[in-house]
Amino acid sequence: MRRRWWMWVAGLFVVVLAGLGIAASALARRLEPFVREATARYLRERFEAEVEIGRLGASLPIASPMRVLLARGKGAVVRASGENIVLRHRGRRDVPPLLEMRKFEFQLDLSTLWHGPVDVHHVKVVGLALTVPPKGQRPALSGFEELRSSETPGSVRIREVVADGSRLTLLARAADKAPLVFDLHRLRMFEAGPGRAMRYEAILTNAKPPGTISSRGNFGPWVAADPSDTPLAGDYTFENANLGVFKGIAGTLSSRGRFEGILDRIVVDGTTETPDFRLALGQNRVPLKTKFHAIVDGTNGDTLLDPVEAQLGRTSFECRGGVVRNRDEIGKTVSLDVKLRRGTIEDLLLLAMKGNRPILRGGLKLGMKLALPPGQGEIADRLKVSGTFQLRDARFLSRRGQGRPKDQAIDEVPSDLDGDFSMEGGRIEFGSLRFTVPGSEVALAGSYLFEPEELDFHGKLRLRARVSQTMSGWKRWALKPADPIFAREGAGTVLKIAVTGPRSNPKFGLDRKRKE
């Protein structure tokens, strides 16, 4: 008897489950068109776009029919999934879709379909692609104003959106410029709804230099009339960026900061640190830190830097300019005005030399204009620079120039160096190069080729001492008759000199071929 009773209970339980399953299936079939229409209406009104849904199905857990009967749907959950959703600018098939979703699924509280706001608990999207046109170039919405006036966007609250593997494309204003593309490996958005900003968390890999960017902040509310006006703000970190992908430099960069603005124009304030910054030709590592204020054109990635305050070792300098893609260029050109008001020549020499003991030290001032066009060659071959420099209180050995070649008390003496220069195509030209130490002055002009590292300088050496005073012993007395020959222009000695040959073994001597 007891066994029969348990069989009755089990049978009744199976019947109830079957009934609930049938009821859930029937209710889901009734709800499916409603959910499909509600989804399409929400997307249409939210983004002011034409909506295409390839497939959308709805289902209910077995317990949901009971909640519908006993609690008027409270606690009942509708699960929906679909494929191939496309949102297009109304009436325009000649431009890229605004939004595409390859697959999606979501669940919502059934009771809120009739007693809003609609509460969507969780949305998962696969293959999300959002394409934003530049400001003022959104396709005209012919006839849409009348439609919008007759439709009031429903109140929908989306608690969480998971959209890993998404892509955001910001189209450029100029048709000949490539769009700015962001591939987001991880994307979470929270608390989405009409008239409110969404919180987001995102992780993406920067293409060049390669590194991981993590960001969190607020996005929205969405501006359907002109998506490029949609606001955003947040914080970011950029870690382990390998500068070695740029020919001629190396180091590992990290950055952090904050940004805010709209998709069309973003203001960024941040800092960078590269503890092992180095040039390929020198390989000495010098720490580089920067603090910057930048304005980013979100439609093409062009960046205005105003300013960048940098610290290279003990040397401080300021840069203003931009990173801009010019017409017919593949890549971007870096253009900067650089002012170095307080620095040391040692920091710059360390970058350019292979040893770790600079042959010169002293205070440095520098002003220059720099342009680095895009390309595949070495940075030294592409870089264009022009400017002036002043080196004060530099230290060199100078005994003969003071007429006391054996005076050991004269060791490192203060020296000054200044000039103007220009560099292009792997060649640096010095229009003037003036070097002075107590007792001596050298004025040169010439050039240096980075490849094959050739020097070609010509100029004059002026000494306060007479030519005989630069020697010792019997040579000093032997040269005394020649003193009047070399004394001119108010100096004890004036000589035409040349510095030529390879950098590794330069030739210093009199310039006998040069005419006055």
Residue pairs with C-beta under 8 A, 6 or more apart in sequence:
17 62
20 62
20 63
20 65
20 66
21 62
23 65
24 59
24 60
24 61
24 62
24 64
24 65
25 59
27 60
27 64
27 65
27 68
28 58
28 59
28 60
28 78
31 58
31 60
31 78
31 110
31 113
32 56
32 57
32 58
34 113
35 56
35 58
35 78
35 80
35 113
36 53
36 56
36 58
38 113
38 118
38 154
39 53
39 56
39 80
39 82
40 51
40 53
41 151
41 154
42 118
42 153
42 154
42 156
43 49
43 51
43 85
43 87
44 50
44 51
44 151
45 148
45 151
45 152
45 153
45 154
46 153
46 156
46 194
46 222
46 224
47 87
47 98
47 99
47 222
47 224
48 90
48 141
48 144
48 148
48 224
48 225
49 87
49 88
49 89
49 90
49 98
49 99
49 224
50 87
50 88
50 89
50 90
50 91
51 85
51 86
51 87
52 84
52 85
52 86
52 87
52 88
53 82
53 84
53 85
54 82
54 83
54 84
54 85
55 82
55 83
55 84
56 80
56 81
56 82
57 80
57 81
57 82
58 78
58 79
58 80
59 78
59 79
59 80
60 76
60 77
60 78
60 79
60 110
61 77
61 79
63 76
64 76
64 77
64 78
64 110
65 76
67 73
67 74
67 75
67 76
67 110
68 76
68 110
71 111
72 111
73 109
73 110
73 111
73 113
73 114
74 109
74 111
75 109
75 111
76 109
76 110
76 111
77 107
77 108
77 109
77 110
77 121
78 107
78 108
78 109
78 110
78 113
79 105
79 106
79 107
80 105
80 106
80 107
80 108
81 103
81 104
81 105
81 106
82 103
82 104
82 105
83 102
83 103
83 104
84 101
84 102
85 99
85 100
85 101
85 104
86 97
86 99
86 100
87 97
87 98
87 99
87 100
88 97
88 98
89 95
89 97
89 98
89 133
89 138
89 139
89 141
90 139
90 141
90 142
90 143
90 144
91 139
91 140
91 141
91 142
91 143
92 139
95 133
95 139
96 131
96 169
96 171
97 129
97 131
98 130
98 131
98 132
98 227
99 128
99 129
99 130
99 131
100 127
100 128
100 129
101 125
101 126
101 127
101 128
101 129
102 126
102 127
102 128
103 125
103 126
103 127
104 123
104 124
104 125
104 126
105 123
105 124
106 120
106 121
106 122
106 123
106 124
107 120
107 121
107 122
108 118
108 119
108 120
108 121
109 118
109 119
109 121
112 118
112 119
116 154
116 155
116 156
117 154
117 155
117 156
117 157
117 193
118 154
118 155
118 156
118 157
119 157
119 159
120 156
120 157
120 158
120 159
121 159
121 160
122 159
122 160
122 162
123 158
123 160
123 161
123 162
124 161
124 162
124 163
125 161
125 162
125 163
125 166
126 165
127 165
128 163
128 165
128 166
128 167
128 187
129 166
129 167
129 169
130 166
130 167
130 168
130 169
131 169
131 171
132 168
132 169
132 170
132 171
132 227
132 228
132 230
132 263
132 299
133 139
133 171
133 227
133 228
134 170
134 171
134 172
134 173
134 228
134 264
134 299
135 226
135 228
135 229
135 264
135 299
136 226
137 171
137 173
138 225
138 226
138 227
138 228
153 194
155 193
155 194
156 193
156 194
157 191
157 192
157 193
158 189
158 191
158 192
158 193
159 190
159 191
160 188
160 189
160 190
161 187
161 188
161 189
161 190
161 192
161 198
162 187
162 188
163 184
163 187
163 188
163 189
164 184
164 185
164 186
164 187
165 183
165 184
165 185
166 183
166 184
166 187
167 181
167 182
167 183
167 184
168 181
168 182
168 184
169 179
169 180
169 181
169 182
170 179
170 180
170 181
170 182
170 228
170 263
170 298
170 299
170 300
170 301
171 179
171 299
172 178
172 179
172 180
172 299
172 300
173 299
173 300
174 300
174 327
176 327
176 328
177 300
177 325
178 300
178 325
179 300
180 298
180 299
180 300
180 301
182 204
183 204
183 205
184 202
184 203
184 204
185 203
185 204
185 205
186 201
186 202
186 203
187 200
187 201
187 202
187 203
188 200
188 201
188 202
189 198
189 199
189 200
189 219
190 198
190 199
190 200
191 198
191 199
192 198
192 220
194 221
195 221
196 220
196 221
197 218
197 219
197 220
197 221
197 231
198 218
198 219
198 220
199 216
199 217
199 218
200 215
200 216
200 217
200 218
200 219
200 234
201 215
201 216
202 214
202 215
202 216
203 212
203 213
203 214
203 215
204 212
204 213
204 215
205 211
205 212
205 213
206 212
206 213
206 238
206 241
208 245
208 246
209 241
209 242
209 243
209 245
209 246
209 253
210 241
210 242
210 245
211 238
211 239
211 240
211 241
211 242
211 253
212 238
212 239
212 240
213 236
213 237
213 238
214 236
214 237
214 239
215 234
215 235
215 236
215 237
216 234
216 235
217 232
217 233
217 234
217 235
217 259
218 231
218 232
218 233
218 234
219 230
219 231
219 232
219 234
220 230
220 231
220 232
221 230
221 231
222 230
223 229
223 230
227 263
228 262
228 263
228 264
228 298
228 299
229 262
229 263
229 264
230 262
230 263
231 260
231 261
231 262
232 259
232 260
232 261
232 262
232 263
232 266
233 258
233 259
233 260
233 261
234 258
234 259
234 260
235 256
235 257
235 258
235 259
236 255
236 256
236 257
236 258
236 259
236 270
237 254
237 255
237 256
238 253
238 254
238 255
238 256
239 254
240 252
240 254
241 252
241 253
241 254
241 255
242 252
243 249
243 250
243 251
243 252
243 253
243 274
243 277
244 250
244 251
246 379
247 280
247 376
247 377
247 378
247 379
248 279
248 280
248 281
248 378
248 379
248 380
249 277
249 278
249 279
249 280
249 379
250 276
250 277
250 278
250 279
250 280
251 274
251 275
251 276
251 277
251 278
251 285
251 288
252 274
252 275
252 276
253 272
253 273
253 274
254 272
254 273
254 274
255 270
255 271
255 272
255 273
256 270
256 271
257 268
257 269
257 270
257 271
257 292
258 268
258 269
258 270
259 266
259 267
259 268
259 269
259 270
259 296
260 266
260 267
261 267
261 296
261 298
262 298
263 298
263 299
264 297
264 298
264 299
265 295
265 296
265 297
265 298
266 295
266 296
266 298
267 293
267 294
267 295
267 296
268 292
268 293
268 294
268 295
268 296
269 292
269 293
269 294
270 291
270 292
270 294
271 289
271 290
271 291
271 292
272 288
272 289
272 290
272 292
273 287
273 288
273 289
274 287
274 288
274 289
275 285
275 287
276 285
276 287
277 285
277 286
277 287
277 288
277 312
277 351
278 284
278 285
278 286
278 351
279 351
279 352
280 378
281 352
281 380
282 350
282 351
282 352
282 353
282 354
283 354
284 350
284 351
284 353
284 354
284 356
286 312
286 313
286 347
286 350
286 351
287 311
287 312
287 313
288 310
288 311
288 312
289 310
289 311
290 308
290 309
290 310
290 311
291 308
291 309
291 310
292 305
292 307
292 308
292 309
293 305
293 306
293 307
293 308
294 303
294 304
294 305
294 306
295 303
295 304
295 306
296 302
296 303
297 303
300 325
301 325
301 332
302 322
302 323
302 324
302 325
302 332
303 322
303 323
303 324
304 321
304 322
305 319
305 320
305 321
305 322
305 323
305 336
306 320
307 318
307 319
307 320
308 318
308 319
308 320
309 316
309 318
310 316
310 317
310 318
310 319
312 343
312 347
312 348
312 351
313 344
313 346
313 347
313 350
314 343
314 344
314 346
314 347
315 340
315 342
315 343
315 344
315 347
315 348
315 364
316 340
316 341
316 342
316 343
317 338
317 339
317 340
317 341
317 343
317 366
318 338
318 339
318 340
318 341
319 336
319 337
319 338
319 339
320 336
320 337
321 334
321 335
321 336
321 337
321 370
322 334
322 335
323 332
323 333
323 334
323 335
324 332
324 333
324 335
325 331
325 332
325 333
326 333
329 373
329 374
330 374
331 373
331 374
331 375
332 374
333 371
333 372
333 373
333 374
334 370
334 371
334 372
335 369
335 370
335 371
335 372
336 369
336 370
336 371
337 368
337 369
337 370
338 366
338 367
338 368
338 369
338 370
338 387
339 366
339 367
340 364
340 365
340 366
340 367
341 365
342 363
342 365
343 363
343 364
343 365
343 366
344 361
344 362
344 363
344 364
345 358
345 360
345 361
345 362
345 363
345 364
345 391
345 394
346 358
346 360
346 361
348 364
349 358
349 359
349 360
350 356
350 358
360 391
360 394
360 395
360 396
361 394
361 395
362 391
362 392
362 393
362 394
362 395
362 414
362 415
363 391
363 392
363 393
363 394
364 389
364 390
364 391
364 392
365 389
365 390
365 392
366 387
366 388
366 389
366 390
367 387
367 388
367 389
368 385
368 386
368 387
368 388
368 389
369 385
369 386
369 387
370 383
370 384
370 385
371 383
371 384
371 385
372 379
372 382
372 383
372 384
373 382
373 384
375 382
378 426
380 426
380 450
381 425
381 426
381 450
381 451
383 423
383 424
384 423
384 424
385 421
385 422
385 423
385 424
385 428
386 420
386 421
386 422
386 423
387 420
387 421
387 422
388 418
388 419
388 420
388 421
389 417
389 418
389 419
389 420
389 421
390 416
390 417
390 418
391 415
391 416
391 417
391 418
392 416
393 414
393 415
393 416
394 414
394 415
394 416
394 417
395 412
395 413
395 414
395 415
396 412
396 413
396 415
396 437
397 410
397 411
397 412
397 413
398 410
398 413
398 415
398 437
398 438
398 439
398 440
399 405
399 406
399 407
399 410
400 465
400 470
401 437
401 438
401 439
401 440
401 463
401 464
401 465
401 470
402 410
402 413
402 438
402 439
402 440
402 464
402 465
403 439
403 463
403 464
403 465
403 466
403 469
403 470
403 492
404 410
405 470
405 471
405 472
406 472
413 437
413 438
414 437
414 438
415 435
415 436
415 437
416 434
416 435
416 436
416 437
417 433
417 434
417 435
417 436
418 434
419 430
419 431
419 432
419 433
419 434
420 430
420 431
420 432
421 428
421 429
421 430
421 431
421 433
422 428
422 429
422 431
423 429
426 449
426 450
426 451
427 447
427 448
427 449
427 450
428 447
428 448
428 450
429 446
429 447
430 444
430 445
430 446
430 447
430 448
430 457
431 445
432 443
432 444
432 445
433 442
433 443
433 444
433 445
433 446
433 457
433 459
434 441
434 442
434 443
434 444
435 441
435 442
435 443
435 444
436 442
439 463
439 464
439 465
440 461
440 462
440 463
440 464
441 461
441 462
441 491
442 459
442 460
442 461
442 462
442 497
443 459
443 460
443 462
444 457
444 458
444 459
444 497
444 499
445 457
445 458
445 459
446 455
446 456
446 457
446 458
446 459
446 499
447 456
447 457
448 454
448 455
448 456
448 503
449 456
452 502
453 502
453 503
453 504
454 500
454 501
454 502
454 503
455 499
455 500
455 501
455 502
455 503
455 506
456 499
456 500
457 498
457 499
457 500
458 496
458 497
458 498
458 499
458 511
458 514
459 496
459 497
459 511
460 494
460 495
460 496
460 497
461 493
461 494
461 495
461 496
461 497
462 489
462 491
462 493
462 494
463 470
463 491
463 492
463 493
463 494
463 495
464 491
464 492
465 492
465 493
466 480
466 483
466 486
466 487
466 492
466 493
467 479
467 482
467 483
467 486
467 487
467 492
467 493
468 476
468 477
468 478
468 479
468 480
468 482
468 483
469 476
469 492
470 493
471 479
483 492
483 493
486 492
486 493
486 494
486 495
487 493
487 494
488 494
495 510
496 510
496 511
496 512
496 514
497 508
497 509
497 510
497 511
498 507
498 508
498 509
498 510
498 511
498 514
499 506
499 507
499 508
500 506
500 507
501 507
